[in-house]
């Protein structure tokens, strides 16, 4: 590659959801544990979109992922994410996630997936 012809970058779209297909996502995690691993894999890369579902089946939720994102921001090194989309059918859980991440200056939008 030369600087005259830079490579076209494929957007990085990550999804953490136990059920939805999320057709635009380039990678999907189905549990909070997989979600944390996926996020950490992209620690030093720009993520264009991160799609989060609050309820991940059984007793699992997105909160461990949110905690990792909050701790990163607290330590002055937030994840580089264009927009976080919260698409949960749980309105109270979705609002909790949106409020928590907005407090740390992540750009958050409520959405339907």
N, C-alpha and C positions, 0 to 999 in steps of 0.2 A: 504494500500500500504506500502510496505517496501522499504527501500532505495536500496535493491538488485534488485527489480523489479519495476523501475519507470514506471509510466503510459506513454503510447505513446500519445504525444500531437497532437491533430488535428490542422492542420494549420488554422490560422485565415486569411481569404481572404475576404476583404470588397470591394464592388463595388458601385460607385456612377455614375449612368447612367440612363437617362430617358427611353431608349428603349431596349438596348441590354439585352439578357438573362444572360450573364456572368456565364456559367455553373459551373465554378470552385469556384465561390464566395459562402462563407458561409452566407453572409448577403448582401442585395442590398438596396440602397436608390435611390429613383427616382427624388428627388428634392434637391436643395442646402440646404434647411432647414432640410430635413430628413438626408442629408449627414453630416451636422454639428452635429446633435443629435447622429448619428451612431458613428461618430468619438469620441465624448465626452463620449459615453457609454464605449468605449475602451481606455479611457484616461490612465489608469494604467496597460494596458495589452500590450503585444507585438503583433503587427499586422504583419503577414508575408508578405502580399501583399495588396496594396491599388490601385484599378483600378479607374481612373478618366476620365470622359468624360467632355469636355469643355462646350458644348452646352447642356442644360438640358430642352429644350422646351420653346417656347415663349421668354420672356425676361430673363429667368433664366439661370445662368451659374454656373460653379464650383468655381468661384472666392470667394464667402463667405467661402467655405471650405478651400481654399488656404490661405485666410486671417487668419483663426483660426490656421492653421498650422504654418504660419509665426510668428504670435504673440506668440505662444508657444515657438518657437525657440528663438525669441527675448528675452523672459523672462528666457532663460536658461533651459527650460524644454520641448524640442521638443518631439513630439510624437515618440514612438519607433516603427518604421516601417522598415521592411526589404527592400522592394523595392516598390516604387510608379511607377505604369505603367500609362502613359498618352496615351489614345487610341482614341482621338478625330478625327473626320473627318475634323475638322477645323484646318488647319495647323498653322495658325497664333496664334489662341487661345491655341493650344497644346504647341507651342513653348514658349508662355508667361508663361504658367503653369510650364513647365519644367525648364525654366530659373529662375523663382521666387523660386521654391522649392530647386533647386540645390544651389542657393545662400545661403540657410540656412542649407546646408549639408545633405539634404535628398537625398537618392540614387534614382535617377529618370531614367526611361527608356521610350523611345517611343515604342509603341506597337500597334498591331492590335488586336481587340477583336472579 
